[in-house]
Amino acid sequence: MKHAIEELIPGYIRGLPAYVPGRPVEEVERELNVRAVKLASNENPMGPSPLAIEAAKRALSDANWYPDGGSKALREKLAARHGVKPEETFVALGSSEIIDLAARALLRPGLEGITSEKSYAPYSLAIRAAGAELVLAPMRGYTYDLTAIARRMTPRTRLVYLANPNNPTGTAFGHDELDQFLGEALPHILVVLDEAYLHYADRKDMPRAEELHRKHGNLLIVRTFSKVYGLAGLRIGYGIGAPEVLSVFRQLKTPFNTSVVAQVAAIAALDDTEHVRRSVETNRVERRRLIAGLERIGLQAVPSETNFVFVEMGPEAPRVCEELLRRGVIVRPLGWMGLPGAARISVGRPEENDRFLAAMGEIWPAHAAKRELAER
Ligand SMILES: *Cc1c(COP(=O)(O)O)cnc(C)c1O
């Protein structure tokens, strides 16, 4: 008997929505014939560390050799930096790979994975792609509600994804709240704590994740080189967790998951504390300016612990994003994430943020009147 190929693919995979990335600058420039700025994917607008660029260039001449599939040099550096053993670290093809491996290692049909609504779409996708049931907990306002997540744990739950600070809402929870949650989480549940934006957080009581890792064996910390380190295009990230979990990841991953170029660039980026400091400081100043600029035209952004701002615009949001795009300003409409009235704007360089604010100044007043009508 002959089957259409789609029929051979499990229904839970066929039904998956694709991740919608930010539009590339070149594509928008060609299509709309404008000079574009991209404030859509939370990259570091200052560029990579110059030390990382140098290291990557030098490594290119060794590109005929396979990389160290175990990323030993980078893992030793990470272990020293975080006060853990090398076997408690795992280097991955971006944090995306760890999010994926966690679901593949722990979930299957009949089991459950939990995350929050209004959070990072790859968590939901990973849970569903493993055939498990996706359980979404509500938020408290725009912030993860760990109590609501704890209440949804069952004997079938194996995995919880937490983004802290969260993408796309930009909020964070604190150390004590997470400590208590981990104390309540059943020992058969792996808690994945994704700290992609940690460097940008101003909150004083952010979780001391390494300390919680020592205290609770079921915590997996995920970090990336894609944000403050400015290496999103090289695809590299890492995890810190129990060796028993990470050794399963080593069995599952492709043999050479990260390139030699990415590995040496990551090592150099870790040493460039000045680049990190400058990136965080610039972001802090520019983030404040973006939020104030939005406020001046009557839009209230959610207070942000990240390198982006989240703002509710009401039903006009998709049209506002479209008009920004026509003016060459790429932001992220969030309708595909179930937030049709919201947009996320990455903090760019000063002149890029100026372009966004100038364009919003032209676009928003006409829509503001319509929103008021809709809210009556
Ligand atoms: C950007 C981002 C990452 C980074 O993903 P990579 O695969 O490391 O580029 C991870 N988690 C969240 C929540 C993010 O927003």
The ligand as an ORCA input file, in Angstrom:
! r2SCAN-3c Opt
* xyz 0 1
  C      17.563     34.584     22.266
  C      17.156     33.555     23.230
  C      17.916     32.402     23.390
  C      19.153     32.160     22.599
  O      19.023     31.086     21.736
  P      20.319     30.575     20.963
  O      19.896     29.306     20.360
  O      21.378     30.393     22.010
  O      20.671     31.636     19.978
  C      17.519     31.473     24.337
  N      16.413     31.664     25.080
  C      15.664     32.767     24.948
  C      14.472     32.936     25.816
  C      15.996     33.731     24.006
  O      15.234     34.803     23.853
*
